[in-house]
Amino acid sequence: MSTDDRDLGADGVQDEDSARPGPEEHGSPLAPESDQDSGASAVSEAGAADAEEKADESMSKEKQGSFWKELPILIVIALVLAFVIRTWVMQAFYIPSGSMENTLQVGDRVLVNKVVYEIRDIRRGEVVVFDGDGSWDDPNTVVVPEPTNPVSRGFTWVQQQLGAAPTGKEYIKRVIGLPGDVVQCCDEQQRVTVNGVALDEEEYLYPGSLTSHEEFGPVTVPDGHVWVMGDHRAISSDSRRNQGNPGGGAVPIDHVVGRAFVIIWPFDQAGGLGIPETFARLDDDA
């Protein structure tokens, strides 16, 4: 009997069961296609995240390296700017003595404008810092001890540049007379006069200064000089007490460093150093 015959039933018709196809075969037990795609995507995203993290870390290291390379250049630029500003524009000064009390106290720090007198002339009543070398002898000058080693010398220099320590070279006083002015003391009320006009100085003088005034003059301020006095007249070794020196006590204008225009320390004393009203009236009378 042939195979075909075996597949036929008694009625010669092929059995349905024999004709029915067998169970479906699968090539391999793989997960569904959607699951395969999800796994691949997760691996791809993890790899991208790692690559991005490594790139960020590399950029951060490059920036840090660039910063340390540029730091010396930035320091040099800052030092040059500080030197230029201090030399030609503005400088802080430490007040070492009480000759300008109560306007300025010992230990105060003031900012000095070095440019202003390149633009305009000095005005009466302004507080100025000047170099008295060659024309000034103040026994109250603070002598700064010479540092004993390079480190100490450098530290002292930095403090002086910041106005945190005295230099021992500059003085600070108030301008009373300009070139050609006639300055004298005193009138019947113990007041200083400029060109015959009495100054009402009580608003800025140390208490009791009027009664401690010393007679001088009349003195004509030489050309190219200014007559300066401290606000604490009893202890200020100013133009009055230097009349035997070159300039007759007056200070050469080219020795004036600049105008002290503001107190910056201590904070509770901070404020501007304006021109007292009496000098404005003096200008009006002139």
Contacts in CASP RR format, 6 or more apart in sequence:
PFRMAT RR
TARGET T0000
AUTHOR 0000-0000-0000
METHOD contacts of the structure
MODEL  1
MSTDDRDLGADGVQDEDSARPGPEEHGSPLAPESDQDSGASAVSEAGAAD
AEEKADESMSKEKQGSFWKELPILIVIALVLAFVIRTWVMQAFYIPSGSM
ENTLQVGDRVLVNKVVYEIRDIRRGEVVVFDGDGSWDDPNTVVVPEPTNP
VSRGFTWVQQQLGAAPTGKEYIKRVIGLPGDVVQCCDEQQRVTVNGVALD
EEEYLYPGSLTSHEEFGPVTVPDGHVWVMGDHRAISSDSRRNQGNPGGGA
VPIDHVVGRAFVIIWPFDQAGGLGIPETFARLDDDA
7 14 0 8 1.000
7 15 0 8 1.000
7 18 0 8 1.000
7 19 0 8 1.000
8 14 0 8 1.000
8 15 0 8 1.000
9 15 0 8 1.000
30 36 0 8 1.000
82 161 0 8 1.000
85 91 0 8 1.000
86 161 0 8 1.000
87 114 0 8 1.000
88 114 0 8 1.000
88 115 0 8 1.000
89 113 0 8 1.000
89 114 0 8 1.000
89 115 0 8 1.000
90 111 0 8 1.000
90 112 0 8 1.000
90 113 0 8 1.000
90 114 0 8 1.000
90 115 0 8 1.000
91 111 0 8 1.000
91 112 0 8 1.000
91 114 0 8 1.000
91 161 0 8 1.000
91 163 0 8 1.000
91 257 0 8 1.000
92 109 0 8 1.000
92 110 0 8 1.000
92 111 0 8 1.000
92 112 0 8 1.000
92 161 0 8 1.000
92 162 0 8 1.000
92 163 0 8 1.000
92 164 0 8 1.000
92 264 0 8 1.000
93 109 0 8 1.000
93 110 0 8 1.000
93 111 0 8 1.000
93 112 0 8 1.000
93 129 0 8 1.000
93 163 0 8 1.000
93 167 0 8 1.000
93 170 0 8 1.000
93 172 0 8 1.000
93 260 0 8 1.000
94 107 0 8 1.000
94 108 0 8 1.000
94 109 0 8 1.000
94 160 0 8 1.000
94 163 0 8 1.000
94 164 0 8 1.000
94 165 0 8 1.000
94 166 0 8 1.000
94 167 0 8 1.000
95 104 0 8 1.000
95 105 0 8 1.000
95 106 0 8 1.000
95 107 0 8 1.000
95 108 0 8 1.000
95 109 0 8 1.000
95 110 0 8 1.000
95 172 0 8 1.000
96 106 0 8 1.000
96 107 0 8 1.000
96 141 0 8 1.000
96 142 0 8 1.000
96 166 0 8 1.000
96 168 0 8 1.000
97 106 0 8 1.000
97 140 0 8 1.000
97 141 0 8 1.000
97 142 0 8 1.000
97 235 0 8 1.000
98 104 0 8 1.000
98 105 0 8 1.000
98 106 0 8 1.000
98 140 0 8 1.000
98 232 0 8 1.000
98 235 0 8 1.000
99 140 0 8 1.000
99 172 0 8 1.000
99 173 0 8 1.000
99 230 0 8 1.000
99 231 0 8 1.000
99 232 0 8 1.000
99 235 0 8 1.000
99 236 0 8 1.000
99 237 0 8 1.000
99 238 0 8 1.000
100 127 0 8 1.000
100 172 0 8 1.000
100 173 0 8 1.000
100 174 0 8 1.000
100 230 0 8 1.000
100 231 0 8 1.000
100 232 0 8 1.000
100 236 0 8 1.000
101 206 0 8 1.000
101 231 0 8 1.000
101 232 0 8 1.000
102 206 0 8 1.000
102 207 0 8 1.000
102 231 0 8 1.000
102 232 0 8 1.000
103 127 0 8 1.000
103 174 0 8 1.000
103 204 0 8 1.000
103 231 0 8 1.000
103 273 0 8 1.000
104 110 0 8 1.000
104 127 0 8 1.000
104 172 0 8 1.000
104 231 0 8 1.000
104 263 0 8 1.000
105 269 0 8 1.000
107 265 0 8 1.000
108 263 0 8 1.000
108 265 0 8 1.000
108 266 0 8 1.000
108 269 0 8 1.000
109 163 0 8 1.000
109 164 0 8 1.000
109 263 0 8 1.000
109 264 0 8 1.000
109 265 0 8 1.000
110 127 0 8 1.000
110 129 0 8 1.000
110 172 0 8 1.000
110 260 0 8 1.000
110 261 0 8 1.000
110 262 0 8 1.000
110 263 0 8 1.000
110 264 0 8 1.000
110 273 0 8 1.000
111 260 0 8 1.000
111 261 0 8 1.000
111 262 0 8 1.000
111 264 0 8 1.000
112 129 0 8 1.000
112 257 0 8 1.000
112 258 0 8 1.000
112 259 0 8 1.000
112 260 0 8 1.000
112 261 0 8 1.000
113 258 0 8 1.000
113 259 0 8 1.000
113 261 0 8 1.000
114 257 0 8 1.000
114 258 0 8 1.000
116 258 0 8 1.000
116 259 0 8 1.000
116 261 0 8 1.000
117 253 0 8 1.000
117 256 0 8 1.000
117 258 0 8 1.000
117 259 0 8 1.000
121 178 0 8 1.000
122 128 0 8 1.000
122 175 0 8 1.000
122 178 0 8 1.000
122 226 0 8 1.000
122 253 0 8 1.000
122 256 0 8 1.000
122 259 0 8 1.000
123 175 0 8 1.000
123 178 0 8 1.000
123 275 0 8 1.000
123 279 0 8 1.000
124 175 0 8 1.000
124 176 0 8 1.000
124 177 0 8 1.000
124 178 0 8 1.000
124 181 0 8 1.000
124 194 0 8 1.000
124 275 0 8 1.000
124 279 0 8 1.000
124 282 0 8 1.000
124 283 0 8 1.000
125 174 0 8 1.000
125 175 0 8 1.000
125 176 0 8 1.000
125 275 0 8 1.000
125 276 0 8 1.000
125 279 0 8 1.000
126 174 0 8 1.000
126 175 0 8 1.000
126 259 0 8 1.000
126 273 0 8 1.000
126 274 0 8 1.000
126 275 0 8 1.000
127 172 0 8 1.000
127 173 0 8 1.000
127 174 0 8 1.000
127 175 0 8 1.000
127 259 0 8 1.000
127 260 0 8 1.000
127 261 0 8 1.000
127 273 0 8 1.000
127 274 0 8 1.000
128 172 0 8 1.000
128 173 0 8 1.000
128 174 0 8 1.000
128 175 0 8 1.000
128 226 0 8 1.000
128 228 0 8 1.000
128 256 0 8 1.000
128 257 0 8 1.000
128 258 0 8 1.000
128 259 0 8 1.000
128 260 0 8 1.000
129 170 0 8 1.000
129 171 0 8 1.000
129 172 0 8 1.000
129 256 0 8 1.000
129 257 0 8 1.000
129 258 0 8 1.000
129 259 0 8 1.000
129 260 0 8 1.000
130 136 0 8 1.000
130 170 0 8 1.000
130 171 0 8 1.000
130 172 0 8 1.000
130 173 0 8 1.000
130 228 0 8 1.000
130 251 0 8 1.000
130 255 0 8 1.000
130 256 0 8 1.000
130 257 0 8 1.000
130 258 0 8 1.000
131 169 0 8 1.000
131 170 0 8 1.000
131 171 0 8 1.000
131 255 0 8 1.000
131 257 0 8 1.000
132 169 0 8 1.000
132 170 0 8 1.000
132 171 0 8 1.000
132 251 0 8 1.000
132 255 0 8 1.000
133 169 0 8 1.000
133 255 0 8 1.000
134 245 0 8 1.000
134 246 0 8 1.000
135 242 0 8 1.000
135 245 0 8 1.000
135 246 0 8 1.000
135 247 0 8 1.000
135 249 0 8 1.000
135 251 0 8 1.000
135 252 0 8 1.000
135 255 0 8 1.000
136 171 0 8 1.000
136 242 0 8 1.000
136 245 0 8 1.000
136 249 0 8 1.000
136 251 0 8 1.000
137 237 0 8 1.000
137 242 0 8 1.000
137 245 0 8 1.000
138 171 0 8 1.000
138 237 0 8 1.000
138 242 0 8 1.000
139 237 0 8 1.000
140 235 0 8 1.000
140 237 0 8 1.000
141 168 0 8 1.000
141 171 0 8 1.000
142 166 0 8 1.000
142 168 0 8 1.000
143 168 0 8 1.000
144 156 0 8 1.000
144 165 0 8 1.000
144 166 0 8 1.000
144 167 0 8 1.000
144 168 0 8 1.000
147 153 0 8 1.000
147 154 0 8 1.000
147 155 0 8 1.000
147 156 0 8 1.000
156 165 0 8 1.000
159 165 0 8 1.000
160 166 0 8 1.000
160 167 0 8 1.000
170 257 0 8 1.000
172 260 0 8 1.000
173 228 0 8 1.000
173 229 0 8 1.000
173 230 0 8 1.000
173 236 0 8 1.000
173 238 0 8 1.000
173 239 0 8 1.000
174 204 0 8 1.000
174 228 0 8 1.000
174 229 0 8 1.000
174 230 0 8 1.000
174 231 0 8 1.000
175 226 0 8 1.000
175 227 0 8 1.000
175 228 0 8 1.000
176 183 0 8 1.000
176 192 0 8 1.000
176 194 0 8 1.000
176 199 0 8 1.000
176 227 0 8 1.000
176 228 0 8 1.000
176 229 0 8 1.000
176 239 0 8 1.000
177 183 0 8 1.000
177 194 0 8 1.000
177 221 0 8 1.000
177 226 0 8 1.000
177 227 0 8 1.000
177 228 0 8 1.000
178 221 0 8 1.000
178 226 0 8 1.000
178 227 0 8 1.000
179 221 0 8 1.000
179 222 0 8 1.000
179 223 0 8 1.000
179 224 0 8 1.000
179 225 0 8 1.000
179 226 0 8 1.000
179 253 0 8 1.000
180 220 0 8 1.000
180 221 0 8 1.000
180 222 0 8 1.000
180 223 0 8 1.000
181 194 0 8 1.000
181 195 0 8 1.000
181 220 0 8 1.000
181 221 0 8 1.000
181 227 0 8 1.000
182 194 0 8 1.000
182 195 0 8 1.000
182 196 0 8 1.000
182 218 0 8 1.000
182 219 0 8 1.000
182 220 0 8 1.000
182 221 0 8 1.000
183 192 0 8 1.000
183 193 0 8 1.000
183 194 0 8 1.000
183 216 0 8 1.000
183 217 0 8 1.000
183 218 0 8 1.000
183 219 0 8 1.000
183 221 0 8 1.000
183 227 0 8 1.000
183 239 0 8 1.000
184 192 0 8 1.000
184 193 0 8 1.000
184 196 0 8 1.000
184 216 0 8 1.000
184 217 0 8 1.000
184 218 0 8 1.000
184 219 0 8 1.000
185 191 0 8 1.000
185 192 0 8 1.000
185 193 0 8 1.000
185 213 0 8 1.000
185 214 0 8 1.000
185 215 0 8 1.000
185 216 0 8 1.000
185 217 0 8 1.000
185 240 0 8 1.000
186 192 0 8 1.000
186 193 0 8 1.000
186 213 0 8 1.000
186 215 0 8 1.000
187 193 0 8 1.000
187 198 0 8 1.000
189 198 0 8 1.000
189 210 0 8 1.000
190 210 0 8 1.000
190 211 0 8 1.000
190 213 0 8 1.000
191 198 0 8 1.000
191 199 0 8 1.000
191 200 0 8 1.000
191 201 0 8 1.000
191 210 0 8 1.000
191 213 0 8 1.000
192 198 0 8 1.000
192 199 0 8 1.000
192 201 0 8 1.000
192 213 0 8 1.000
192 229 0 8 1.000
193 199 0 8 1.000
194 282 0 8 1.000
195 282 0 8 1.000
195 286 0 8 1.000
197 281 0 8 1.000
197 282 0 8 1.000
197 285 0 8 1.000
197 286 0 8 1.000
199 278 0 8 1.000
199 279 0 8 1.000
199 282 0 8 1.000
200 277 0 8 1.000
200 278 0 8 1.000
200 281 0 8 1.000
201 209 0 8 1.000
201 210 0 8 1.000
201 276 0 8 1.000
201 278 0 8 1.000
202 210 0 8 1.000
203 276 0 8 1.000
203 277 0 8 1.000
203 278 0 8 1.000
204 231 0 8 1.000
204 276 0 8 1.000
205 231 0 8 1.000
205 232 0 8 1.000
205 233 0 8 1.000
206 231 0 8 1.000
206 232 0 8 1.000
206 233 0 8 1.000
206 234 0 8 1.000
208 234 0 8 1.000
209 231 0 8 1.000
209 232 0 8 1.000
209 233 0 8 1.000
209 234 0 8 1.000
212 233 0 8 1.000
212 234 0 8 1.000
213 233 0 8 1.000
214 233 0 8 1.000
214 240 0 8 1.000
216 240 0 8 1.000
216 243 0 8 1.000
219 227 0 8 1.000
219 243 0 8 1.000
219 248 0 8 1.000
219 250 0 8 1.000
221 227 0 8 1.000
221 250 0 8 1.000
222 247 0 8 1.000
222 248 0 8 1.000
222 250 0 8 1.000
224 252 0 8 1.000
224 253 0 8 1.000
224 254 0 8 1.000
225 247 0 8 1.000
225 250 0 8 1.000
225 251 0 8 1.000
225 252 0 8 1.000
225 253 0 8 1.000
226 250 0 8 1.000
226 251 0 8 1.000
226 253 0 8 1.000
226 256 0 8 1.000
227 239 0 8 1.000
227 249 0 8 1.000
227 250 0 8 1.000
227 251 0 8 1.000
228 238 0 8 1.000
228 239 0 8 1.000
228 250 0 8 1.000
228 251 0 8 1.000
229 236 0 8 1.000
229 238 0 8 1.000
229 239 0 8 1.000
229 240 0 8 1.000
230 236 0 8 1.000
230 238 0 8 1.000
239 248 0 8 1.000
239 249 0 8 1.000
239 250 0 8 1.000
239 251 0 8 1.000
240 249 0 8 1.000
242 248 0 8 1.000
242 249 0 8 1.000
243 249 0 8 1.000
260 273 0 8 1.000
261 272 0 8 1.000
261 273 0 8 1.000
261 274 0 8 1.000
262 270 0 8 1.000
262 271 0 8 1.000
262 272 0 8 1.000
262 273 0 8 1.000
263 269 0 8 1.000
263 270 0 8 1.000
263 271 0 8 1.000
263 272 0 8 1.000
263 273 0 8 1.000
264 270 0 8 1.000
END
